[in-house]
Amino acid sequence: MADEAAIVELLGQPKGCPIRYTVANTGAIPKGSIMQISGDRTITKADTDGQFFAGIAVADKVTNDGSVTLGVWTKGIFDLRTEVGSPAIVEGERVKISGANLIVLADDDSIANAQEVVGVALQPASSATPTTIAVAIGIY
């Protein structure tokens, strides 16, 4: 595991408002991974800036287990990790995917469109050190 999201509170009905997507049978996906839309109702682990947020993996996906679908939570509050050296984040600001299970400030100069936004920061984060902060997804 490497900085996967941790549930603080699932919101909506059903809890977390899960959506099921197609995933490749190859490659492991840990529960709590930030996922990005990679094709026609298909998702992969997010790992870089500019990717469109799909949700947070509901369960572990084991390599070559035969499963080709995975649910993602789309509404709730999750603890997420900030990228080292990213701009400071103030509570109430939007954040986006930065790297594998990492987020940064989503300012007007850095987001191509709203689909890059992961959620709204509920806590501040320093620019000097990586920090775990609560982020509300699916409610902005």
The 8 nearest C-alpha neighbors of each residue, nearest first, counted from 0:
[[1, 2, 3, 29, 30, 32, 31, 28],
 [0, 2, 3, 100, 99, 32, 29, 4],
 [1, 3, 100, 80, 4, 0, 101, 79],
 [4, 2, 31, 32, 1, 100, 5, 0],
 [5, 3, 31, 79, 78, 77, 32, 2],
 [4, 6, 78, 77, 31, 7, 3, 79],
 [7, 5, 77, 8, 76, 78, 4, 9],
 [6, 8, 77, 76, 5, 78, 9, 133],
 [9, 7, 76, 75, 6, 10, 77, 15],
 [8, 10, 75, 15, 14, 76, 74, 6],
 [11, 9, 75, 15, 14, 74, 8, 12],
 [12, 10, 14, 13, 15, 16, 74, 9],
 [13, 11, 14, 16, 10, 15, 9, 17],
 [12, 14, 16, 11, 15, 17, 10, 9],
 [13, 15, 12, 11, 10, 9, 16, 17],
 [14, 16, 9, 74, 72, 10, 17, 75],
 [17, 15, 13, 14, 73, 74, 72, 11],
 [18, 16, 72, 71, 15, 73, 70, 19],
 [17, 19, 70, 71, 20, 16, 72, 73],
 [20, 18, 70, 69, 71, 68, 17, 21],
 [19, 21, 68, 40, 41, 69, 70, 42],
 [20, 22, 68, 41, 67, 40, 42, 69],
 [23, 21, 67, 68, 42, 41, 69, 24],
 [22, 24, 25, 67, 21, 26, 43, 68],
 [23, 25, 63, 67, 65, 66, 62, 22],
 [26, 24, 62, 63, 23, 27, 61, 64],
 [25, 27, 62, 24, 28, 61, 23, 63],
 [26, 28, 62, 61, 60, 29, 25, 59],
 [29, 27, 60, 59, 30, 26, 61, 32],
 [28, 30, 59, 32, 31, 60, 27, 0],
 [31, 29, 58, 59, 56, 32, 57, 28],
 [30, 32, 4, 3, 56, 55, 29, 5],
 [33, 31, 3, 56, 55, 30, 29, 34],
 [32, 34, 55, 100, 45, 44, 54, 31],
 [35, 33, 44, 45, 53, 54, 43, 55],
 [36, 34, 52, 53, 45, 51, 42, 43],
 [35, 37, 42, 53, 51, 38, 41, 52],
 [36, 38, 42, 41, 35, 43, 39, 40],
 [37, 39, 41, 40, 36, 42, 43, 21],
 [38, 40, 41, 37, 36, 21, 42, 20],
 [41, 39, 20, 38, 21, 42, 36, 37],
 [42, 40, 21, 38, 39, 20, 37, 22],
 [43, 41, 36, 37, 35, 22, 21, 34],
 [44, 42, 35, 34, 37, 45, 22, 36],
 [45, 43, 34, 35, 33, 46, 32, 42],
 [46, 44, 34, 35, 99, 33, 47, 43],
 [45, 47, 99, 98, 44, 97, 100, 48],
 [48, 46, 98, 97, 45, 49, 50, 96],
 [47, 49, 97, 96, 50, 98, 46, 95],
 [50, 48, 115, 47, 51, 110, 96, 111],
 [49, 51, 48, 115, 35, 52, 47, 96],
 [52, 50, 115, 114, 35, 36, 53, 49],
 [51, 53, 35, 115, 117, 54, 114, 34],
 [54, 52, 35, 36, 34, 51, 55, 42],
 [55, 53, 73, 71, 72, 34, 52, 33],
 [54, 56, 33, 71, 72, 31, 32, 34],
 [57, 55, 71, 31, 30, 32, 58, 70],
 [56, 58, 71, 70, 30, 72, 55, 31],
 [59, 57, 30, 56, 60, 29, 31, 70],
 [58, 60, 30, 29, 28, 61, 57, 56],
 [59, 61, 28, 27, 29, 58, 62, 69],
 [60, 62, 27, 64, 59, 63, 28, 26],
 [61, 63, 26, 27, 25, 64, 24, 60],
 [62, 64, 24, 25, 65, 61, 26, 66],
 [65, 63, 61, 66, 62, 24, 60, 25],
 [66, 64, 63, 24, 67, 62, 61, 25],
 [67, 65, 64, 68, 24, 63, 60, 69],
 [66, 68, 22, 24, 21, 23, 65, 69],
 [69, 67, 21, 22, 20, 66, 19, 70],
 [70, 68, 19, 20, 21, 22, 71, 67],
 [69, 71, 19, 18, 57, 17, 56, 20],
 [72, 70, 56, 55, 54, 57, 17, 18],
 [71, 73, 17, 15, 55, 54, 16, 74],
 [72, 74, 54, 16, 137, 17, 15, 71],
 [75, 73, 137, 15, 136, 10, 16, 72],
 [76, 74, 9, 10, 136, 8, 15, 135],
 [75, 77, 135, 8, 7, 134, 136, 9],
 [78, 76, 6, 7, 134, 5, 133, 4],
 [77, 79, 133, 5, 132, 4, 131, 134],
 [80, 78, 4, 131, 132, 77, 133, 134],
 [79, 81, 131, 101, 130, 102, 2, 132],
 [82, 80, 102, 129, 130, 101, 103, 131],
 [81, 83, 85, 101, 129, 102, 103, 84],
 [84, 82, 129, 128, 85, 81, 127, 126],
 [83, 85, 126, 127, 82, 86, 128, 129],
 [84, 86, 126, 82, 83, 103, 87, 104],
 [87, 85, 126, 104, 88, 84, 103, 125],
 [86, 88, 126, 125, 124, 85, 89, 104],
 [89, 87, 124, 123, 104, 86, 90, 125],
 [88, 90, 123, 92, 91, 124, 87, 122],
 [89, 91, 122, 121, 123, 120, 92, 88],
 [90, 92, 120, 119, 121, 89, 93, 122],
 [93, 91, 119, 120, 90, 89, 94, 88],
 [94, 92, 119, 105, 118, 120, 104, 116],
 [93, 95, 104, 105, 103, 118, 116, 117],
 [94, 96, 116, 117, 105, 102, 103, 115],
 [97, 95, 102, 48, 98, 101, 103, 117],
 [98, 96, 48, 102, 47, 101, 103, 95],
 [99, 97, 46, 47, 101, 100, 96, 48],
 [98, 100, 46, 101, 45, 47, 97, 44],
 [101, 99, 33, 3, 2, 98, 32, 102],
 [102, 100, 98, 80, 97, 81, 99, 82],
 [101, 103, 96, 97, 81, 95, 82, 94],
 [104, 102, 94, 95, 97, 81, 85, 82],
 [103, 105, 94, 106, 88, 93, 95, 86],
 [106, 104, 94, 95, 93, 110, 109, 103],
 [105, 107, 108, 109, 104, 110, 93, 94],
 [108, 106, 109, 110, 105, 111, 112, 104],
 [107, 109, 106, 110, 111, 105, 112, 104],
 [108, 110, 106, 107, 105, 111, 49, 104],
 [111, 109, 112, 107, 105, 108, 115, 106],
 [110, 112, 109, 113, 49, 115, 108, 107],
 [113, 111, 110, 114, 115, 116, 107, 51],
 [112, 114, 115, 116, 110, 111, 51, 117],
 [115, 113, 51, 116, 112, 52, 117, 50],
 [114, 116, 51, 113, 52, 95, 50, 112],
 [117, 115, 95, 114, 113, 118, 94, 93],
 [118, 116, 95, 94, 52, 136, 115, 96],
 [117, 119, 136, 135, 93, 116, 94, 134],
 [118, 120, 93, 135, 134, 92, 91, 94],
 [121, 119, 134, 90, 91, 122, 92, 93],
 [120, 122, 90, 133, 134, 91, 119, 135],
 [121, 123, 90, 120, 132, 133, 124, 89],
 [124, 122, 89, 90, 88, 125, 121, 120],
 [123, 125, 88, 87, 130, 126, 89, 122],
 [126, 124, 87, 127, 128, 88, 123, 130],
 [125, 127, 87, 86, 85, 84, 128, 124],
 [126, 128, 125, 84, 83, 129, 85, 87],
 [129, 127, 83, 126, 125, 130, 84, 82],
 [128, 130, 83, 81, 82, 80, 131, 127],
 [131, 129, 81, 80, 124, 128, 132, 125],
 [130, 132, 80, 79, 78, 81, 129, 133],
 [133, 131, 78, 79, 122, 130, 134, 80],
 [132, 134, 78, 121, 77, 122, 120, 79],
 [133, 135, 120, 77, 119, 121, 76, 118],
 [136, 134, 76, 119, 118, 75, 120, 77],
 [137, 135, 118, 74, 75, 138, 117, 76],
 [136, 138, 74, 73, 139, 118, 135, 75],
 [137, 139, 136, 135, 74, 118, 75, 119],
 [138, 137, 118, 119, 136, 135, 93, 116]]
